[in-house]
Amino acid sequence: MTRPVLIASVCIMIAEIAAVTTVVLVRGESCAAPQMSEEQRATREKFFGTGKAPPPIEKGQEMRPRW
């Protein structure tokens, strides 16, 4: 085997190992997270607020903070 062929073979093997490792890691992270309990959900909503969108701005209403 010539030297360039050996180097190319090693590079291809390293690329294949990196691709397989990436696929395994990405699939492991994409698993669905476990559902939150009601206590956790209530605490989250209390801290971050609800996930609902704010009501639409009425015509003529100003968008400045109420300080």
PDB file of N, CA, C and O in Angstrom:
ATOM      1  N   MET A   1       0.845  -1.164   0.000  1.00  0.00           N
ATOM      2  CA  MET A   1       0.000   0.000   0.000  1.00  0.00           C
ATOM      3  C   MET A   1       0.896   1.234   0.000  1.00  0.00           C
ATOM      4  O   MET A   1       1.895   1.301   0.716  1.00  0.00           O
ATOM      5  N   THR A   2       0.516   2.194  -0.810  1.00  0.00           N
ATOM      6  CA  THR A   2       1.331   3.406  -0.858  1.00  0.00           C
ATOM      7  C   THR A   2       0.932   4.349   0.275  1.00  0.00           C
ATOM      8  O   THR A   2      -0.135   4.231   0.877  1.00  0.00           O
ATOM      9  N   ARG A   3       1.802   5.250   0.526  1.00  0.00           N
ATOM     10  CA  ARG A   3       1.580   6.165   1.645  1.00  0.00           C
ATOM     11  C   ARG A   3       0.326   7.027   1.467  1.00  0.00           C
ATOM     12  O   ARG A   3      -0.440   7.149   2.423  1.00  0.00           O
ATOM     13  N   PRO A   4       0.070   7.641   0.284  1.00  0.00           N
ATOM     14  CA  PRO A   4      -1.148   8.452   0.122  1.00  0.00           C
ATOM     15  C   PRO A   4      -2.436   7.637   0.305  1.00  0.00           C
ATOM     16  O   PRO A   4      -3.418   8.142   0.847  1.00  0.00           O
ATOM     17  N   VAL A   5      -2.430   6.383  -0.145  1.00  0.00           N
ATOM     18  CA  VAL A   5      -3.614   5.543   0.020  1.00  0.00           C
ATOM     19  C   VAL A   5      -3.838   5.244   1.504  1.00  0.00           C
ATOM     20  O   VAL A   5      -4.977   5.243   1.969  1.00  0.00           O
ATOM     21  N   LEU A   6      -2.788   4.997   2.227  1.00  0.00           N
ATOM     22  CA  LEU A   6      -2.887   4.730   3.661  1.00  0.00           C
ATOM     23  C   LEU A   6      -3.434   5.952   4.405  1.00  0.00           C
ATOM     24  O   LEU A   6      -4.306   5.816   5.263  1.00  0.00           O
ATOM     25  N   ILE A   7      -2.927   7.135   4.082  1.00  0.00           N
ATOM     26  CA  ILE A   7      -3.399   8.361   4.728  1.00  0.00           C
ATOM     27  C   ILE A   7      -4.865   8.610   4.394  1.00  0.00           C
ATOM     28  O   ILE A   7      -5.637   8.987   5.276  1.00  0.00           O
ATOM     29  N   ALA A   8      -5.260   8.409   3.147  1.00  0.00           N
ATOM     30  CA  ALA A   8      -6.650   8.603   2.745  1.00  0.00           C
ATOM     31  C   ALA A   8      -7.554   7.610   3.473  1.00  0.00           C
ATOM     32  O   ALA A   8      -8.644   7.980   3.909  1.00  0.00           O
ATOM     33  N   SER A   9      -7.121   6.362   3.610  1.00  0.00           N
ATOM     34  CA  SER A   9      -7.918   5.358   4.307  1.00  0.00           C
ATOM     35  C   SER A   9      -8.123   5.736   5.773  1.00  0.00           C
ATOM     36  O   SER A   9      -9.225   5.604   6.305  1.00  0.00           O
ATOM     37  N   VAL A  10      -7.076   6.200   6.409  1.00  0.00           N
ATOM     38  CA  VAL A  10      -7.179   6.602   7.815  1.00  0.00           C
ATOM     39  C   VAL A  10      -8.117   7.798   7.956  1.00  0.00           C
ATOM     40  O   VAL A  10      -8.921   7.841   8.887  1.00  0.00           O
ATOM     41  N   CYS A  11      -8.027   8.759   7.058  1.00  0.00           N
ATOM     42  CA  CYS A  11      -8.907   9.931   7.109  1.00  0.00           C
ATOM     43  C   CYS A  11     -10.367   9.530   6.918  1.00  0.00           C
ATOM     44  O   CYS A  11     -11.241  10.054   7.608  1.00  0.00           O
ATOM     45  N   ILE A  12     -10.642   8.621   6.006  1.00  0.00           N
ATOM     46  CA  ILE A  12     -12.006   8.160   5.765  1.00  0.00           C
ATOM     47  C   ILE A  12     -12.544   7.432   6.997  1.00  0.00           C
ATOM     48  O   ILE A  12     -13.700   7.625   7.373  1.00  0.00           O
ATOM     49  N   MET A  13     -11.716   6.600   7.627  1.00  0.00           N
ATOM     50  CA  MET A  13     -12.156   5.894   8.826  1.00  0.00           C
ATOM     51  C   MET A  13     -12.465   6.867   9.964  1.00  0.00           C
ATOM     52  O   MET A  13     -13.445   6.684  10.686  1.00  0.00           O
ATOM     53  N   ILE A  14     -11.648   7.886  10.124  1.00  0.00           N
ATOM     54  CA  ILE A  14     -11.890   8.876  11.171  1.00  0.00           C
ATOM     55  C   ILE A  14     -13.182   9.632  10.893  1.00  0.00           C
ATOM     56  O   ILE A  14     -13.949   9.899  11.818  1.00  0.00           O
ATOM     57  N   ALA A  15     -13.435   9.981   9.634  1.00  0.00           N
ATOM     58  CA  ALA A  15     -14.665  10.682   9.278  1.00  0.00           C
ATOM     59  C   ALA A  15     -15.890   9.811   9.547  1.00  0.00           C
ATOM     60  O   ALA A  15     -16.907  10.310  10.030  1.00  0.00           O
ATOM     61  N   GLU A  16     -15.807   8.521   9.240  1.00  0.00           N
ATOM     62  CA  GLU A  16     -16.923   7.610   9.493  1.00  0.00           C
ATOM     63  C   GLU A  16     -17.197   7.481  10.990  1.00  0.00           C
ATOM     64  O   GLU A  16     -18.355   7.494  11.409  1.00  0.00           O
ATOM     65  N   ILE A  17     -16.154   7.358  11.791  1.00  0.00           N
ATOM     66  CA  ILE A  17     -16.328   7.252  13.239  1.00  0.00           C
ATOM     67  C   ILE A  17     -16.955   8.530  13.791  1.00  0.00           C
ATOM     68  O   ILE A  17     -17.821   8.469  14.663  1.00  0.00           O
ATOM     69  N   ALA A  18     -16.524   9.684  13.289  1.00  0.00           N
ATOM     70  CA  ALA A  18     -17.093  10.955  13.745  1.00  0.00           C
ATOM     71  C   ALA A  18     -18.564  11.060  13.362  1.00  0.00           C
ATOM     72  O   ALA A  18     -19.371  11.554  14.150  1.00  0.00           O
ATOM     73  N   ALA A  19     -18.925  10.606  12.167  1.00  0.00           N
ATOM     74  CA  ALA A  19     -20.320  10.663  11.732  1.00  0.00           C
ATOM     75  C   ALA A  19     -21.200   9.762  12.594  1.00  0.00           C
ATOM     76  O   ALA A  19     -22.289  10.165  13.003  1.00  0.00           O
ATOM     77  N   VAL A  20     -20.741   8.565  12.867  1.00  0.00           N
ATOM     78  CA  VAL A  20     -21.515   7.637  13.696  1.00  0.00           C
ATOM     79  C   VAL A  20     -21.667   8.190  15.114  1.00  0.00           C
ATOM     80  O   VAL A  20     -22.748   8.113  15.699  1.00  0.00           O
ATOM     81  N   THR A  21     -20.603   8.737  15.657  1.00  0.00           N
ATOM     82  CA  THR A  21     -20.663   9.317  16.999  1.00  0.00           C
ATOM     83  C   THR A  21     -21.650  10.472  17.044  1.00  0.00           C
ATOM     84  O   THR A  21     -22.409  10.596  18.006  1.00  0.00           O
ATOM     85  N   THR A  22     -21.654  11.314  16.028  1.00  0.00           N
ATOM     86  CA  THR A  22     -22.585  12.443  15.973  1.00  0.00           C
ATOM     87  C   THR A  22     -24.030  11.959  15.946  1.00  0.00           C
ATOM     88  O   THR A  22     -24.879  12.496  16.657  1.00  0.00           O
ATOM     89  N   VAL A  23     -24.309  10.957  15.136  1.00  0.00           N
ATOM     90  CA  VAL A  23     -25.671  10.429  15.052  1.00  0.00           C
ATOM     91  C   VAL A  23     -26.110   9.857  16.395  1.00  0.00           C
ATOM     92  O   VAL A  23     -27.240  10.089  16.824  1.00  0.00           O
ATOM     93  N   VAL A  24     -25.249   9.127  17.048  1.00  0.00           N
ATOM     94  CA  VAL A  24     -25.597   8.530  18.342  1.00  0.00           C
ATOM     95  C   VAL A  24     -25.866   9.616  19.381  1.00  0.00           C
ATOM     96  O   VAL A  24     -26.835   9.513  20.134  1.00  0.00           O
ATOM     97  N   LEU A  25     -25.039  10.642  19.437  1.00  0.00           N
ATOM     98  CA  LEU A  25     -25.230  11.712  20.406  1.00  0.00           C
ATOM     99  C   LEU A  25     -26.491  12.519  20.130  1.00  0.00           C
ATOM    100  O   LEU A  25     -27.212  12.874  21.063  1.00  0.00           O
ATOM    101  N   VAL A  26     -26.766  12.811  18.875  1.00  0.00           N
ATOM    102  CA  VAL A  26     -27.955  13.595  18.538  1.00  0.00           C
ATOM    103  C   VAL A  26     -29.220  12.819  18.856  1.00  0.00           C
ATOM    104  O   VAL A  26     -30.178  13.397  19.369  1.00  0.00           O
ATOM    105  N   ARG A  27     -29.249  11.546  18.570  1.00  0.00           N
ATOM    106  CA  ARG A  27     -30.426  10.734  18.893  1.00  0.00           C
ATOM    107  C   ARG A  27     -30.628  10.626  20.394  1.00  0.00           C
ATOM    108  O   ARG A  27     -31.768  10.593  20.858  1.00  0.00           O
ATOM    109  N   GLY A  28     -29.563  10.572  21.155  1.00  0.00           N
ATOM    110  CA  GLY A  28     -29.673  10.483  22.601  1.00  0.00           C
ATOM    111  C   GLY A  28     -30.238  11.758  23.214  1.00  0.00           C
ATOM    112  O   GLY A  28     -30.958  11.700  24.211  1.00  0.00           O
ATOM    113  N   GLU A  29     -29.917  12.909  22.626  1.00  0.00           N
ATOM    114  CA  GLU A  29     -30.407  14.176  23.147  1.00  0.00           C
ATOM    115  C   GLU A  29     -31.831  14.464  22.724  1.00  0.00           C
ATOM    116  O   GLU A  29     -32.524  15.231  23.392  1.00  0.00           O
ATOM    117  N   SER A  30     -32.285  13.873  21.637  1.00  0.00           N
ATOM    118  CA  SER A  30     -33.607  14.204  21.115  1.00  0.00           C
ATOM    119  C   SER A  30     -34.725  13.392  21.757  1.00  0.00           C
ATOM    120  O   SER A  30     -35.881  13.522  21.354  1.00  0.00           O
ATOM    121  N   CYS A  31     -34.415  12.571  22.730  1.00  0.00           N
ATOM    122  CA  CYS A  31     -35.460  11.815  23.412  1.00  0.00           C
ATOM    123  C   CYS A  31     -36.402  12.779  24.107  1.00  0.00           C
ATOM    124  O   CYS A  31     -35.983  13.825  24.601  1.00  0.00           O
ATOM    125  N   ALA A  32     -37.668  12.423  24.140  1.00  0.00           N
ATOM    126  CA  ALA A  32     -38.662  13.297  24.752  1.00  0.00           C
ATOM    127  C   ALA A  32     -38.402  13.431  26.242  1.00  0.00           C
ATOM    128  O   ALA A  32     -38.098  12.453  26.925  1.00  0.00           O
ATOM    129  N   ALA A  33     -38.524  14.637  26.725  1.00  0.00           N
ATOM    130  CA  ALA A  33     -38.333  14.886  28.156  1.00  0.00           C
ATOM    131  C   ALA A  33     -39.528  14.336  28.923  1.00  0.00           C
ATOM    132  O   ALA A  33     -40.646  14.354  28.408  1.00  0.00           O
ATOM    133  N   PRO A  34     -39.319  13.856  30.128  1.00  0.00           N
ATOM    134  CA  PRO A  34     -40.440  13.347  30.908  1.00  0.00           C
ATOM    135  C   PRO A  34     -41.433  14.463  31.224  1.00  0.00           C
ATOM    136  O   PRO A  34     -41.055  15.627  31.357  1.00  0.00           O
ATOM    137  N   GLN A  35     -42.701  14.094  31.343  1.00  0.00           N
ATOM    138  CA  GLN A  35     -43.743  15.071  31.629  1.00  0.00           C
ATOM    139  C   GLN A  35     -43.557  15.647  33.030  1.00  0.00           C
ATOM    140  O   GLN A  35     -43.116  14.959  33.950  1.00  0.00           O
ATOM    141  N   MET A  36     -43.903  16.929  33.167  1.00  0.00           N
ATOM    142  CA  MET A  36     -43.790  17.580  34.468  1.00  0.00           C
ATOM    143  C   MET A  36     -45.005  17.231  35.323  1.00  0.00           C
ATOM    144  O   MET A  36     -46.109  17.036  34.814  1.00  0.00           O
ATOM    145  N   SER A  37     -44.779  17.158  36.615  1.00  0.00           N
ATOM    146  CA  SER A  37     -45.891  16.934  37.529  1.00  0.00           C
ATOM    147  C   SER A  37     -46.681  18.239  37.661  1.00  0.00           C
ATOM    148  O   SER A  37     -46.218  19.294  37.227  1.00  0.00           O
ATOM    149  N   GLU A  38     -47.853  18.168  38.251  1.00  0.00           N
ATOM    150  CA  GLU A  38     -48.680  19.365  38.419  1.00  0.00           C
ATOM    151  C   GLU A  38     -47.987  20.391  39.316  1.00  0.00           C
ATOM    152  O   GLU A  38     -48.102  21.597  39.098  1.00  0.00           O
ATOM    153  N   GLU A  39     -47.271  19.901  40.322  1.00  0.00           N
ATOM    154  CA  GLU A  39     -46.551  20.818  41.209  1.00  0.00           C
ATOM    155  C   GLU A  39     -45.446  21.548  40.451  1.00  0.00           C
ATOM    156  O   GLU A  39     -45.267  22.755  40.617  1.00  0.00           O
ATOM    157  N   GLN A  40     -44.708  20.817  39.621  1.00  0.00           N
ATOM    158  CA  GLN A  40     -43.657  21.438  38.827  1.00  0.00           C
ATOM    159  C   GLN A  40     -44.238  22.425  37.830  1.00  0.00           C
ATOM    160  O   GLN A  40     -43.692  23.511  37.635  1.00  0.00           O
ATOM    161  N   ARG A  41     -45.341  22.054  37.199  1.00  0.00           N
ATOM    162  CA  ARG A  41     -45.978  22.932  36.212  1.00  0.00           C
ATOM    163  C   ARG A  41     -46.463  24.226  36.883  1.00  0.00           C
ATOM    164  O   ARG A  41     -46.291  25.315  36.334  1.00  0.00           O
ATOM    165  N   ALA A  42     -47.069  24.100  38.074  1.00  0.00           N
ATOM    166  CA  ALA A  42     -47.558  25.286  38.790  1.00  0.00           C
ATOM    167  C   ALA A  42     -46.399  26.195  39.180  1.00  0.00           C
ATOM    168  O   ALA A  42     -46.498  27.416  39.060  1.00  0.00           O
ATOM    169  N   THR A  43     -45.308  25.608  39.644  1.00  0.00           N
ATOM    170  CA  THR A  43     -44.140  26.407  40.020  1.00  0.00           C
ATOM    171  C   THR A  43     -43.555  27.104  38.801  1.00  0.00           C
ATOM    172  O   THR A  43     -43.158  28.267  38.881  1.00  0.00           O
ATOM    173  N   ARG A  44     -43.501  26.408  37.684  1.00  0.00           N
ATOM    174  CA  ARG A  44     -42.965  26.995  36.452  1.00  0.00           C
ATOM    175  C   ARG A  44     -43.830  28.157  35.988  1.00  0.00           C
ATOM    176  O   ARG A  44     -43.308  29.204  35.605  1.00  0.00           O
ATOM    177  N   GLU A  45     -45.148  27.981  36.019  1.00  0.00           N
ATOM    178  CA  GLU A  45     -46.045  29.055  35.600  1.00  0.00           C
ATOM    179  C   GLU A  45     -45.969  30.244  36.554  1.00  0.00           C
ATOM    180  O   GLU A  45     -46.092  31.392  36.128  1.00  0.00           O
ATOM    181  N   LYS A  46     -45.767  29.974  37.833  1.00  0.00           N
ATOM    182  CA  LYS A  46     -45.656  31.054  38.815  1.00  0.00           C
ATOM    183  C   LYS A  46     -44.379  31.857  38.578  1.00  0.00           C
ATOM    184  O   LYS A  46     -44.380  33.082  38.695  1.00  0.00           O
ATOM    185  N   PHE A  47     -43.281  31.158  38.241  1.00  0.00           N
ATOM    186  CA  PHE A  47     -41.998  31.837  38.055  1.00  0.00           C
ATOM    187  C   PHE A  47     -41.901  32.515  36.699  1.00  0.00           C
ATOM    188  O   PHE A  47     -41.523  33.684  36.624  1.00  0.00           O
ATOM    189  N   PHE A  48     -42.238  31.796  35.610  1.00  0.00           N
ATOM    190  CA  PHE A  48     -42.075  32.312  34.252  1.00  0.00           C
ATOM    191  C   PHE A  48     -43.338  32.949  33.686  1.00  0.00           C
ATOM    192  O   PHE A  48     -43.279  33.625  32.658  1.00  0.00           O
ATOM    193  N   GLY A  49     -44.466  32.747  34.331  1.00  0.00           N
ATOM    194  CA  GLY A  49     -45.722  33.227  33.772  1.00  0.00           C
ATOM    195  C   GLY A  49     -46.326  32.147  32.894  1.00  0.00           C
ATOM    196  O   GLY A  49     -45.698  31.120  32.635  1.00  0.00           O
ATOM    197  N   THR A  50     -47.526  32.379  32.446  1.00  0.00           N
ATOM    198  CA  THR A  50     -48.193  31.380  31.621  1.00  0.00           C
ATOM    199  C   THR A  50     -47.648  31.426  30.208  1.00  0.00           C
ATOM    200  O   THR A  50     -47.010  32.401  29.812  1.00  0.00           O
ATOM    201  N   GLY A  51     -47.896  30.387  29.457  1.00  0.00           N
ATOM    202  CA  GLY A  51     -47.429  30.318  28.084  1.00  0.00           C
ATOM    203  C   GLY A  51     -48.379  30.975  27.103  1.00  0.00           C
ATOM    204  O   GLY A  51     -48.163  30.910  25.892  1.00  0.00           O
ATOM    205  N   LYS A  52     -49.409  31.596  27.599  1.00  0.00           N
ATOM    206  CA  LYS A  52     -50.389  32.233  26.720  1.00  0.00           C
ATOM    207  C   LYS A  52     -49.841  33.548  26.187  1.00  0.00           C
ATOM    208  O   LYS A  52     -49.051  34.220  26.850  1.00  0.00           O
ATOM    209  N   ALA A  53     -50.269  33.908  24.977  1.00  0.00           N
ATOM    210  CA  ALA A  53     -49.848  35.170  24.386  1.00  0.00           C
ATOM    211  C   ALA A  53     -50.597  36.318  25.056  1.00  0.00           C
ATOM    212  O   ALA A  53     -51.734  36.138  25.491  1.00  0.00           O
ATOM    213  N   PRO A  54     -49.979  37.492  25.147  1.00  0.00           N
ATOM    214  CA  PRO A  54     -50.676  38.622  25.744  1.00  0.00           C
ATOM    215  C   PRO A  54     -51.843  39.050  24.854  1.00  0.00           C
ATOM    216  O   PRO A  54     -51.837  38.775  23.654  1.00  0.00           O
ATOM    217  N   PRO A  55     -52.832  39.713  25.425  1.00  0.00           N
ATOM    218  CA  PRO A  55     -53.977  40.135  24.624  1.00  0.00           C
ATOM    219  C   PRO A  55     -53.543  41.157  23.574  1.00  0.00           C
ATOM    220  O   PRO A  55     -52.541  41.846  23.767  1.00  0.00           O
ATOM    221  N   PRO A  56     -54.274  41.264  22.477  1.00  0.00           N
ATOM    222  CA  PRO A  56     -53.874  42.228  21.436  1.00  0.00           C
ATOM    223  C   PRO A  56     -54.011  43.664  21.938  1.00  0.00           C
ATOM    224  O   PRO A  56     -54.823  43.958  22.815  1.00  0.00           O
ATOM    225  N   ILE A  57     -53.207  44.540  21.366  1.00  0.00           N
ATOM    226  CA  ILE A  57     -53.226  45.944  21.758  1.00  0.00           C
ATOM    227  C   ILE A  57     -54.448  46.605  21.130  1.00  0.00           C
ATOM    228  O   ILE A  57     -54.687  46.489  19.928  1.00  0.00           O
ATOM    229  N   GLU A  58     -55.211  47.295  21.962  1.00  0.00           N
ATOM    230  CA  GLU A  58     -56.400  47.968  21.461  1.00  0.00           C
ATOM    231  C   GLU A  58     -55.999  49.199  20.670  1.00  0.00           C
ATOM    232  O   GLU A  58     -54.906  49.738  20.844  1.00  0.00           O
ATOM    233  N   LYS A  59     -56.895  49.634  19.799  1.00  0.00           N
ATOM    234  CA  LYS A  59     -56.612  50.790  18.956  1.00  0.00           C
ATOM    235  C   LYS A  59     -56.458  52.030  19.835  1.00  0.00           C
ATOM    236  O   LYS A  59     -57.329  52.326  20.653  1.00  0.00           O
ATOM    237  N   GLY A  60     -55.370  52.739  19.669  1.00  0.00           N
ATOM    238  CA  GLY A  60     -55.118  53.952  20.414  1.00  0.00           C
ATOM    239  C   GLY A  60     -54.411  53.720  21.739  1.00  0.00           C
ATOM    240  O   GLY A  60     -54.059  54.685  22.418  1.00  0.00           O
ATOM    241  N   GLN A  61     -54.196  52.486  22.123  1.00  0.00           N
ATOM    242  CA  GLN A  61     -53.540  52.205  23.393  1.00  0.00           C
ATOM    243  C   GLN A  61     -52.031  52.404  23.247  1.00  0.00           C
ATOM    244  O   GLN A  61     -51.433  51.996  22.251  1.00  0.00           O
ATOM    245  N   GLU A  62     -51.429  53.034  24.252  1.00  0.00           N
ATOM    246  CA  GLU A  62     -49.996  53.276  24.185  1.00  0.00           C
ATOM    247  C   GLU A  62     -49.233  52.026  24.627  1.00  0.00           C
ATOM    248  O   GLU A  62     -49.736  51.220  25.410  1.00  0.00           O
ATOM    249  N   MET A  63     -48.013  51.883  24.112  1.00  0.00           N
ATOM    250  CA  MET A  63     -47.200  50.712  24.424  1.00  0.00           C
ATOM    251  C   MET A  63     -46.066  51.050  25.386  1.00  0.00           C
ATOM    252  O   MET A  63     -45.007  50.426  25.323  1.00  0.00           O
ATOM    253  N   ARG A  64     -46.256  51.989  26.243  1.00  0.00           N
ATOM    254  CA  ARG A  64     -45.202  52.312  27.208  1.00  0.00           C
ATOM    255  C   ARG A  64     -45.497  51.621  28.532  1.00  0.00           C
ATOM    256  O   ARG A  64     -46.646  51.278  28.812  1.00  0.00           O
ATOM    257  N   PRO A  65     -44.468  51.416  29.349  1.00  0.00           N
ATOM    258  CA  PRO A  65     -44.693  50.739  30.639  1.00  0.00           C
ATOM    259  C   PRO A  65     -45.505  51.615  31.589  1.00  0.00           C
ATOM    260  O   PRO A  65     -45.473  52.843  31.507  1.00  0.00           O
ATOM    261  N   ARG A  66     -46.226  50.965  32.484  1.00  0.00           N
ATOM    262  CA  ARG A  66     -47.019  51.670  33.476  1.00  0.00           C
ATOM    263  C   ARG A  66     -46.189  51.847  34.748  1.00  0.00           C
ATOM    264  O   ARG A  66     -46.266  51.026  35.662  1.00  0.00           O
ATOM    265  N   TRP A  67     -45.414  52.896  34.800  1.00  0.00           N
ATOM    266  CA  TRP A  67     -44.573  53.135  35.962  1.00  0.00           C
ATOM    267  C   TRP A  67     -45.166  54.174  36.833  1.00  0.00           C
ATOM    268  O   TRP A  67     -44.593  54.512  37.869  1.00  0.00           O
TER     269      TRP A  67
END
